[in-house]
Amino acid sequence: MAEKPWKVVDDRLLTQGEGVLRREIWVDENGRVVRYNLAYINPLICPLDNGRVLGYDSAHGWHHRHFMGQTTTVHFKSFAQIERRFEREWLALMKERRDAKD
């Protein structure tokens, strides 16, 4: 009988007045990522979806992206690929916000 996946990462990082970065990762007995949640939460930017501005997760049995209240299916190749995509998009959002303030 397969063991229940366990959470190996549970991080919350407050960004300088710019919301919260959330990272949760569950693995199976072989160390393979079987569930994840990556999110940038800031209800001042997006009051929809519990304040989630941007996120990727595999809840409900499918891989999907959240952006400003909209959810779309994403092609899952690997968790590392999804994590890089999330990071690139979050950095672009932060740059866009900084540029808008200048």
Secondary structure, DSSP 8 states (H G I E B T S, - for coil): -----EEEEEEEEE-TTS-EEEEEEEE-TTS-EEEEEEEEE-TTT--SGGGEEEEEE-GGGS-EEEETTEEEE---S-HHHHHHHHHHHHHHHHHHHHHHH-
